[in-house]
Amino acid sequence: MKPLFIAFVLSLSITPILAQSQQNKMDTIAEYKNLYQFQNFYLSGQPTLEALYWLKEQGVTKVINLRSESEMDDYTSYAYNEEEKAIEFGLEYFHLPVGGKSGYTPENLAKLDSIVTPSDKVLLHCAGAGRIRYFFIAYLVKSKGYSLEQAIEIGEQMGYYNPLDLLLKTEPPKE
C-alpha cells in the first residue's frame, strides 16, 4: 500500500511540471517553411498564398506583418498583395513595419500587445522568421509574464539563437 501511495504523491507533484512543459512547447508545421505554432500564435516567415489560406482554415483571425514597407512593395510586385488577400479571406490585417534597429521599439511591442487578445488565433510574420523571434520573445516577457530565460527557451524551439553564444562557447550549436 505504501508504494502505491508514494507513486500517487509523486504523480501529483509531476503533473504540474508536465503541464508546464507542454504549455511551453513550440510545434513546427512541417508542411510550410519556417512555420511554428505556440498556443494561439502561428509564427513564420512570409507565408505563401497557400499557407495564408491554410492558416485561415486553422482558425487564424488576425495577421500581423513585421516586414518593412519596401519589403512589402517588392513582395507585392512579384507575388501577391497580402493585405488584400487577408481581407478577402476574412482576416484582420495589421502592418507593424520593422526595418533595421529603429523598428525594435517598446512602442511597436505595445502595438503588438494591443492587437492580440486571448481568444485570437494570430499569425505573426516577417520575411524569414528572424524578427518575429525577437518580438515574440519580448512579447512573452512583457505581456505574458514569462521570465527572459523561459521566453528564450521557447524562442530556441523556432531557431532563435544569440550569435554571441556561438562565438563565446566551445560547444557546437544545437541543430
N, C-alpha and C positions, 0 to 999 in steps of 0.2 A: 504494500500500500504506500509505503514511504517513497519508493522510486517514482511511482505514478504521480504522487503529489508534487515532487520535485520537478518532474517533467512538465506538469501543468503550470507551476510557478514560472519556470524558465520560458515556457511558450508565451506567457503573458508579458514578460519583460522583452522578448524578442519581437513580438508583433508590432509595436510602435516603430522599432528600428527598421523592420522590413517595409512597413508602410511608408516611412520617410524616404527610404532608398528608392522605392517605386515611384513616389511622388517627384523625385528629383531625376528621373530617368528621361533622357532625350531619345526619341525614336528617330531613326533615319528612314526616310521614304525612298526606298531603293529605285523606284520607277523613274525618279526625276533627279537630276544633278543638283547637289547642294540643297536638298530639301529636308528639313527636320521638323519634328513636332515635339513641343513641350507644353503639356497641359492644354490650354486653349489657344496656344500660339503655333503657327506654322512659320518657319524662318527659312529664308532662301536667298539665293542669288536671283537674277532676273528670271521670272517664270516665263516659260513658253506659253503661247496661247492655249495649248492643250493642257498644260499644268494649271493655268489660271481657271480653266473650266473645271478640271478635276477638283481643285480646291473649293470651288463653289459647291460642287456635289458633296463635298465633305462637311459642308455647313459653314464655311467661312463667310462672314458678312462684311468684313472690312479689310481693305488693302491699304497698307501704309508703306509708301515708297520713299527710300532714303537716297535715291540716285539724284545727282545734280541736274540742273536744268539742261546743261549742254549734253550730258549723257542721254537724257530723255529725248531731246531733239534728234540726236544721232540715231538712237534706237528706233524711234518712230519712223525715221526716213527709210529704214530697210526692213522693219519687222511689222509691228502693229502699234496703234495708239492705245496704250494701256488704260489710260483714264476712260476713253470712250468704251472700250471693251468691258472694263469693270462695271461701268454704269449699265451697259447693255445686259450684262449678266445679273444685274440687280444688287451689286455690291457697292458699299460706300467706299469712296476713294479719297485718300489723303496723301499729299506730297509734302514731305519734310526734306528739302534738298540739303544734302551733306556732301560738300566737296572740299576736301582739304581740312586743315585744322579748324577753320572758322566755323564749321558746322557742328563740331563736338562741343555743344554748349548746354548748360543747365536748362536754358530756355527750350531748346529742342527736346530735351529729355522730359521736361514738364509738358510739352505739347503732346508727346507720345503718350504720357500717362493720362492726359485729359481725353484722349481719343478712345482709349481702351476701357471697357467696363468688364466686370467679372463674367457676364453672360455672353460676351462676344467671342466668336472664333475669329482670329485675326491672322492675316498674312503680313509679316514684316519682312521687307526685302530691300536689297540694294543690287549692285551689278553681279558680284561674285560671292556674296555672303560674308564679306570681311567686316564692313561697317556694322552690319546688324549684330554681329557677335559682341562688339563693344557696347552698342546701345542696349542690347538685351541684358548683358551682364550688369550694366549700370541700372537698368530698369528694375531688375530683380533686387538689387541692393536698396535703391531709393524708394521704390514703390511697393515692394513685396516683403521687405524686412529680412531678406537673406543676408548673411554675412558675406563679405567680399570673397572669402575662401570658398564658401558654398556656391556662390554665383560663378566663380571661375571654374569650379569642378563641373558645373552644368555646361558652361561655355566650352570646356575642353571636349565634351561629348559631340560638339559640332565643329571641331577643328580649331578652336581658339588656342593660341599659344603666345607666349611673350618671347620674342626673338632674343632678348637678353638672357632668358633662362637657357636657351640653346647655346649662347656664346659663353656663358659662365659656368655651365655644368659639364661634367665629363661623361655623363651617361647619355646614350643615344636617345633622340626624341621618340615618343610613342607614335606608332604608325596607325 
